[in-house]
Amino acid sequence: MTQTEPGEMRSTEPDAVAPAAPRTVRKDIQALRALAVAAVVVNHVWPRHLPGGYVGVDIFFVISGYLISNHLLSEVRRTGTVRLGSFYARRAKRLLPAALLVGLVALAAAYVWLPFNRWAVIAQETIAAAFYAENWVLAAKSVDYSAHSEGASTVQHYWSLSVEEQFYLLWPLLLLAAWAVATRFRFRHHRSVTLAFSLVGAASFAFCIWYTVADRSPAYFVTPGRAWEFAAGGLIAVVGHRLRERGARSLPRPVRGILQTVGLGLLVVSALAFNETTPFPGYLAAVPVAGTALIIAAGPERPGWSPVRVLENRPVQYVGDISYSLYLWHWPLIILAPSALARDLGTADRIGVVVLSLVLAAVTKRFVEDPGRTRLLRGSAPRKVFLATVAAMSAVAVAGLSLIGAAAAEQATQEHRAALLASGACFGAASLADPKGCTDPFGPAEVANVGENEAPWFNAPECSPAPNPVMAGPQRALLRCDFTQGKPASETVWLVGDSHAEQWKAAIHELARQRHWVLYESLVGGCPLVDAKRVAFMGVPSDNPALQQKCLTWSRDLAARITAERPNLVIASTFASGETIDDGTGRSQLDQYRAAVSRRFLPWAAAGSRVLVIRDTPLTLDRSTPDCVAQNPDDPQRCSNPRSAALPPDPLAEGVRALHDSRLGVLDLSDQFCPGATCYAVIGGAHVYFDRDHVSRTYTKSLLPLVSRRFDAAVHG
């Protein structure tokens, strides 16, 4: 995370509020670094024990804002300018060697230990991380529902490094602009800089609050929503410089102790009280930012009773020394360890990850970070450092592209194998039709999960945007698919719901081709089909007003459209068993769904449409996943789940059944996932699931003969 040159660490301003003479390492800032990286690591390794440990990133941001601003202010006051080339060259030599090394090692380890269907995403994000754009990649993915179930990459944590590098790129330009304005119009430089930092900070904080409410997921990653945290540190540096100019006296030690105690208290409270449901960053990010700012502003001196005293011991200071490398190493080890060990991580494994992270961080600090700062390209002009930087980044890009190519080649091989196996009498769901003839329906997979080509989100060539779409926010959420093949349409059918309706497209499209349908699709991930807001997902509160309004508007407009157009058939499915809705009545979920289903489906039936709900598929419980199968290739039954746990009631299907209306039906294929008391991850040599939440396209296709038969029985009785 935040790293500085020796001159920046040994600031001539050890006390940001009042000056002090010694040019020593600020132990309080080293302690803050140690606290920050420890909070992040514990949050990632044991998330339940420190649910708000992610605030460690905010601590780093404030430290960076303070140290870099302090360094820049010292230079511009001394020379009247900032040598931008030298500044950027120092940043590159300090940060890039360790970051690129860890990224490359993690990329190679992914090739060795992770299934090939994860290589492309990891390679793409490694390239983005090398060019410090990972935060924007994750922000884009966070608003792409199809990416929500992707496994985390080995460099996902580089998002914060990307934000910092973007800050390092722009902050000197802002300071120089403010300094030039003050010189041009002959007013005090410190006022101009203070005003510039304050305006940027205020605008960024306002944006952060607004965007967190509007769309929390991308708000977490975008640089404009984080700039105010750096500005907070920068303002402390400006105030410190001004007080030094005026010869202000140091704060009394008791006051320092109070500031340190309150600051540390704010950090502890935020780390313990915040969790994944906290609307963060938003205004609540001001808690850890204020805590960090108070400790920095108080300075390194303290009374004997200050809690900062316990953080000045050598082990804590050493963790602060290696915090950058520790931050880099811990995350890829967490991602790689389950596959390398071929098991879910237990307590001993997690402790091992932490210990190995510390060892690798110490080695990297000693042999990569320090030499990179002090000896790498020593005496070279900034231009030469810049060229070396571009070359190193390009080398990472070449490695990433090579892995993407290897993934594509392996995918082609596996797809060819799957096509050959698909016609077999014992492949996929076909193996359940003749359990005696198929020797081991639940044995090892005969073909690998081929990644995105197993995803349920795809468009057939027969599909195109409908001219009069149903809108889901800015999304045009209606496709028209002409499967008539030039013949008169036998029926007009609508497929509606979320991604759990979309996962049936592989079978429904083929059914539509066979029966010459015109098919309309309106599928919006994360949105219930009923007229009630979603307030939790898999038991975790998700009270997002913007998403709720988008979903309610979409489902309302969709319902009115279907009622008006009166299609022959409406096929619906949602992840109702994993969502919690709230219609304001306080009734049970089943009772709320029964009422909501009646309000939503009966008008369609009254208009002349038949309605078929596909009962939702079993939960993976984060076990019946491709990753688990990859860890247990010879015994995929270790990835199975009890039917009683994996197959809770589907409120949407139960709501239809409760109506006892012949115009409404339920298509239940649960026995094709859970034949008996167990739900399997591999059936007939095929992966059942694409990810931790959706059925694979291959397995869905293998269900087609049965879907066709049961479809007729459910629709026509």
N, C-alpha and C positions, 0 to 999 in steps of 0.2 A: 504494500500500500504506500502511503505517503513516504517519500524518501527525499533527503536533502543533502547538499554538500556540507562539508565540515564547517565552513563559514556560516552557513545558514543555521546549522544546529547550535553552534557556539555563538549565538547572537550577542551583539553588543548590548542587547536589550533583554537581559534575563528576566526582568520584571516589566511586563507590558504596561503597567499602570504607573510605575515609577522606576527610575534607573538604578542600576547597581553595577559595580565595576568589574567583577571577575568575568573572564571569558571562558566559562566552563560549560560542559554539556548540561542542559537543563534536565535534571532528573525527573521533574514533574511531567515534562513532555514525553520523555522515554517511558514513564509509567503509564501515561495515557495511551501510548502506542501499544504497550503490553496489554493493557485492559481491552483496547479495541480489538486486537487480533485474537485474544483469548475469548472474548465474547462471540466473535464470528465463528471461530473454530468449534467452541462448545455448542453453539446454536446449530451448526451443520452436523456435528457428530451425535449430539444428544439433544435434538430440538425440543423435546418435552421438558428438559431440565432448565433450559434458558431460552424460552420462546421468543424473547425480544432481543436476542443477541445480535440481530442484524443491525442494531444501532451502532455497532462498532464501526461500520462504514461511515456513519455521520461524524463520529469522533475523528476519523482520519481526514475527512474533508475539511473540518474546521482547523485542524493542525496544519494541513497543507496551505490553507488560505492565510494563516498567520505567518508561517515560516517563509513562504515565497514572497508575500507582500513585504515582510520585514527586510528580506534580502534585497528586493527590488528598490525599496525606498532608500536603503543605505547607499546603493549604487547610484541612484539618480540624484540623491542629495550631494554625493561626493563628486560626480562627474557631469551632472546635468543631463545624463541620458542613460539608457540601458543598452549594452551591447547585445543585441538580440541574437546574433549568430552564436556568440559564446554561451549565452544563456541556454539556448536550445541544444547546443552541442553537449553541455554538461548534463542536461536532462536525459539526453539520449544515452550517453555513456553510463549514467547512473542507473537507469531503469531498464533499458532494452536487453542487456546481456542475460540477466536472470529471467526476465519475462519470456524471451524467445527460447531460451534453453528449456524451461519448464514446458512451454507450449509444444516444442518439438518432441521432447521425451514423452509427454502425454499422448501426442499423436502416434508415435511409434508403439506405445503401450496399448493404445486402442486397437491398433492393427493386430497385435498379438492376442489380446484377451477379450475384446468385445466382439459381438456378432457383426457380420459385415453390414447388416442393414442399418447400423448406427454410424458407419464410417463417414458417409457423405456429410451428414449434419455436423459431426465433430470436425471434419476437415473444413467445412465452410465457416464454422465459427472460429476455428483456429486462425484462418486467414483474416477474418474480421478483427480478431483480438490482436493479431500482429500489427494491423494498421489502426488500432485503437478506435474501432467502430463497433465493438461488441455490444455496447449499450443500446445503440440504435437498432441492431439486429434483434435483440431481445425485446425491445419496445415494439417492433413490427410484429414479431411472433406473438406477443401477448395479446394483440388484437385480432390475431388469426386463429379462429377456434380450432382449425384443423391441426394447429401446432401444439395445442394444449396438452396432448397426451404424449408428446415426444419425450424420450428420455433426456435427462440433463446431459449437456456436453462436458468434456473435461476442462473447458476454459470458460464456462459460463460465468465464473466469478470475476473474469477480466472486465466485466462491465464497469466496475468501479474504477479500474485503472484507466479505462477509456475516458470516463468522465474527467478524471484528474488530468490526463494528458490534454484533453480539450481545454481545460482550465489553464494549464501551463502555456498553451498556445496563445490564448486570447488575453489573459490577464495582464501581461506586460504591455500589450498594445493599449489596453484601457488606461493603465497608469500613465503611459507616455502621452496619451491624448489629453488626459486631465492636466498633466504637468505643462504641456504645450499651451493649453487654453489659459492656464494661470499666467504663464510667461507673456503670452500675447496680450492679455487684457490687464496685466499688472495687478493681480490680486494674489493673496497668499496661496502658496502651493498646497499646503496641507488642507485648506478649505476646499480647493478644487478636487483633490483626491478623495477627501471624505465625502463630498457630494456625489462624485462618480460612483464610489463603492456603495454608498447608501441607496442611490437610485437603482443601480443594478440589483442590489440585494432586495429592496422593497418590491421591485417588479417581479423578480424571480420568486419571492415568497408568495406574492399574490397569485402568480401563475401556478405555483405548487399547490396551493390550497384549492384553487378552482379545478385544476386538472385531476387532482386526487379524488374529488367528488365526482367529476364528470366521467373519468375512466381510470381507475386506480392502478391497473396493471401496467400500462405504458408509463404512467406518471412516475412510477418507481425508478425508471431507467433513464429518462430523458434529461439531458444536461441543463436546459433552461429551468427545470424544476429543482435543480440541486445547486445552482450557482450561488444562491443566497447563503448557503452553508459556508462556502469559501469566503464570501463577502464578510460574514461575521468574523472570521479569523482575520481577514484583511483590515477590518475597522479597528480591531484591537491593536494591530501593528501600527496603524496610523496614529491612534491616540497615544500609544507609547512613545513614538517618535516626537510627537508634539510636546508631551510632558517633559521629555528629556531636554528639548530645546529651551523650555521655560525653567529648567532646574527644579522641577517639583520634587518635593520630599517623598520618600518611600512611604507606602502604607504601613501603619502599625501592624505588628505581627498578629495580634488578635483578630484584626480585620481580615488579614490574609487567611488566617485559619478558618474564619467563618465562611469566606468565599469558597475555600477549598472543600469544606465540609458540605456546604449546600450543593456545590457542583458535583461532587462525588455522589451525593445522595440522589441527585437527578439522574445520573447515569445508571445507578443501581436500580432505581425504581423503573426506569424505562426498559432496562434489560429484563427485569423480572415480570413487569406488568403488561408489556406489549406482547402481542402474539400475531399469528398469521391473519387474524380477523381485524386487527387494528387498521383503521384507514390511514395508511402510511405511504409516503411521507406526510403530506398535508401539514396542518398546523401542529400536530403532535410531534413532528420532527423537531420542533423548537425546544422540546424538553432535553434530549441529548445534546443538541447544539448549544443551548444555554449552559448546560452542565459543563461541557468542554470549555466554553468561552470563559466561564467563571474561574476555572482552575488555571487556565493560561494567563488570564488577567491578574490573578493573585500573585503570580511569580513563583520562583522556586523556594524562596525563603518561607519559613513556617514556624508557628509555635510548636512546642513539644507535643501538644495534644492533637495536632492536626492528623486526620486519618491518612493523609498523603505520606506520612512518615513510614508507614508499613510498606509502601510501594517503592521505597528507595533502596530496598535490599538488592543485593547483587543478582539473584535469580530473576527478579522482576525486570530489572534493568537490562539483563541479557536478552530476555524475551522481547523487550522493546528494540534492542539492537538488531535482532534477526526477524523482526515482525514482517518485513516486506517479503522475504523468502518463505517464511512460514505461511503467510497468506497465499502465496503462489502455489505451494506444494500440497497443502492439506486437501483442497477440493478434488484434484484429479485422483488422489489416493482414495478418497471416499467413493468416487465413481467407479474406479477400476477394481477395488478390493473384492467386491462380491463375485465378480467374474473370475478374477485370478484365484480366489480361494474356493470357488464353486459352491458357495453357500451364502445365506443371508448373514450379515455381520452380527455377531454376538458381542457381549460386553468386552471380552478379552480382545476380540478383533478390533473393536473401536479404540480401545486403549493402544493397541499396536499401531493403528493408523496415526494416532496423535504422536506417539513416540517416534515413528519413522518420519513423520513430518518435521519434528524438531531436529532430528539428525540431518535430514536432507537440507533443512534451512540453515543449520550451522555450517555444513560443508559448502553450500552455495554462497553464504555470506563471506566465508573465508577465501574461497577460490574463484568466485565469479563476481560478486558485488564489489568487494573492495578493490580487487585488481582492475575491474572495469572503470571504477571511479578514479583511481590514482595512476594507473599505468597504461590503460588502453588508449592508443593513439595520442600518447602524451606529446604535447607541443604541436599537435596537428592543427591546421587551420579549420575553422568551422565547416568550410566547404567540403573538406576531406571527410570529416565526421559525418556530414550529411550524406555523402555518397556511400559511405560504409553502412550507414543506417538503412538507406534504400536497398542496398545489396542484401543485407541481412533479412529485412522484411520480405524481399522478393524470394529469398531462399525458402522461407517458411511457406510462402504462397506456392512455390513449385512443389514442395513436399505435400501440401494440402491437396493440390490438384492431382498429384500422383495417386493419393489415397482415394480421391473421388473416382478416378479412372479405374482403380482396382475394384472399388465397390460396384461400379457399373458392369464390369466384366463378370464378377461373381454373380451379380443379379441376373444377367443374361443366362448364365449357366444354370442357375436354379430355376428360372422361369421355364427354360426348355425342359428340364427334368420334371417340373410340375405338370407341364402340358402332356408329357408322355404318361405320367402316372394317373392323370385325371380320368382317363377312359377305363381305368381298371375297376374291377368289381369290388375291390376292398379299399379304395382310396376315399378318405374323408368320411362323410356321413354314410356313404354306401356300405362301409364296413359294419354298420349297426344293423343293416337289413338282413345280413346273413352271418351272425356271430359265430356259428359253427364252421362255416366255410372260410372265414377270415380269422387266421390263427391268433393274432394279437392286436385287436383294434386300438388298444391303449398303449402300444409300445412306442419305441423311439420314432421321431419324425423322419420321414423319408426325404423331405425337402425342407430347406431353410425358409424361415420367414424372409420374404424378399423386400421388406421395407415399404417404401411409399407405394409400390405397385400392389400392395395388399391393403392399402388404405381404402376406406369406404367412400371418401370424397373424390369423385371423378365424374367426368361428363362423357356420355356416349356421343358419337358423331351425329346421332339423330336429334340431339338436344340443342336448343338455342334460346337466348333470352326471349321471354314472352313480350309482345309489344305493349301490353298494358299491365305492368308488374304490380305485385304486392310489395310494399316497401317494409324493410326492417331497419329503421334508422336510415342511413345513407345507402344501405345494401338493397339492390334489386333482387328480391327473393322470390322469383318465379321463373321457371324454365318450362318451355313447351317442347316435348319430345314426340316426334312423329315416327312411330314404329309400324305404320301401315304398309310400308314397302310398295306404295303406289296403289294399294287396294282400298276399298271403302273401310273406314274405321268401324271396327266391331263395337267398341265402347270408348267412352271418354272417362279416364280414371285420373284421380288426383292422389299423389303421395305427399303426405304432410307430416311435420313433426320436427325433431331435432336430429342430431347426428346418429341417434339410435334408430331412427327411421331410415336415414341415409345408408346405414350399414346393410340394408336389405336391397339396395339398388342392383347389385350384381345378379341377384335372382329375379327381381321384379322386371328389370330391363329385358332379360331373356324371355320371361313370361309374356311381356308386352310384344316382343317380336313374334313370338309364336301365335299370339292371338290378335295381332294387328290393332293394338290400342293407339290412341292419342293420349299421351301421359303428361300431366302437368305436375311439376315438383315445386313445393315451397318448403324449404328445409333451413331452419335457422338454429345453429348450435347454441346450446345453453338456454333455450327458451321453452318453457312449458307451452303446451297447446291450449290449455284451459285459461279461463279469464280470472286468474288469481296470480299474484306476484310470487316469484321464487325468493325465499328468504334464507335458504341454506342448501348446500351441496355436499353430499356425503357426510352429513352431520355437522359441517363447518358453516357457521353463519356467513352469508354472502349478500348482505343488504346493500345492493348497488342500485340507487334510485334511477340512474340513467339506463342501466340494462333492464331494469324492471319496466320502465316506461316504454322502451323499445319493444320488449317482448309483448307487453299488453296491447300495444298499438298494432303490432304485426298480427297477433292471434285474432284480434277483433276484426281487422280489415280482411284477413283471410277467411274468417267464418262468414262474413257478409258476402264475400265474393263467391264462395262455394254455394251458399244458399241461393244466390242470384243465378248462377250458371247451371245448377242442377246436374252435375255429372252423374254418370251411371253408378260410379263407385268411388268411395274415398277410403284410402288405406292410410292408417295413422299409427304412429308409434313414437314414444318418447322415453327418456330415462326417468320415468316417474318414480321408480323405486329408489333412486339415488338423490332425489330432490325433495325439498320441503316447501310446500306452498302455504300461503296464508290468505284466506279470503275474509279475515276479520271476525269470523264467528267463534273462533276458539275450539272448533270441533276437531276430532281426530282426522288424520290425513285421509283415511279411507272414506270417512263421511264427507269431507270437503271435496274429494275427487268425485264421489257419486253425484253430488249436487252440481259440480262443475261440468262433468260429462253430460249430464242431462241438459244443462243449458247450452252446451256447445254442439252436441251431436244430434239431439232430437229435432232441431230446426232443419238440419240437413236431411234427415230421414223424412220429415214432413214435406220437404220440397221434392222428394222422389228419389233421393240418393240412398244406396246401400252403404253402410259404414263397416269397415273391417279393421279392427285393432290387432296389431301383431304384438303378442305378449312379449315383454322385454326379455332380453337374454340374461343369463346368470352373471353375477358380479365376479370379477377376477380376484377381488380382495387383495390386489397387488401380489398375487401368487401365481395364478394361471396365465402368466405373461410370457412373451417370447424370451425375455431376459432369464426367467426362471428355467425355461426349457433349455436355453443355451448353457446354463450352469449345470444342468442335469441331463445331458444329451442321451445317456444310456438308460435313464429311469425317469421319464417325464411324469410318471404318476406321483412323484414327490411334489409336483406342482398342482395337484388336484385339490379340490375343496369339497367339504361336505355339502350336499344339496341343501340341507337345512339352513346353512349359513349363506351360501352363494345365491340362493333363489328365494329372496323374500317376495311377498305379494307385490304384484304390479298394480298400483292403484288405478291406473287408466283402464287396464283390462278388467279389474274387479268392478270398477264403476259401470262398465258396459254390461257385465254379467248381471249386476244387481238390477238393471232396468228390465230384464226379461222381455226385450223387444226383438221380434223376429227380423226387423230391418237392420239390426246391429249384431255383429258377430265378432268372435275372437279366434285368431289363428295362433295356436300354442304349439311351439316346437321345442319345448323345454326338454323333452325326452331325447332330443338329438344332441344335447349338450350334457345332460345329466341322466344317462340311462341307469336308473336305479338310485342309490343313495349317494352317488359321487358325481361331481362335475369335473370334466377333464380338460387339460390344456392341449393335449394332442389326441386326435381321433383319426383312425385310419391313415396314420402317417402324415397328417396335415396339421399344421398349427391351427388351433381353433380361434385364437385371438391375434389381431394385428398389433395391438398395444395393450395397455392396462385397462382399456375401457371399451374397445370395439372389436367385433368379430372380423376375422380376416376375409378378404375377398375370395380366396381359394376355398375356404370352408363354406362360405355362403353359396358359391357356385355348386358345390357338391350336394347341397340341400335341394337343388332345383326340382328333381323328380318328385320328391316328397312335398315340397311347397306347392307344386302344381296340383297334386291330388288333394291335399288338405285345404288348399285355397277353394277348390270347387265345393268341398264339403261344408266349409265355413260360410261361403257366400250363398250357395244355392240350397244348402240344407240337405 
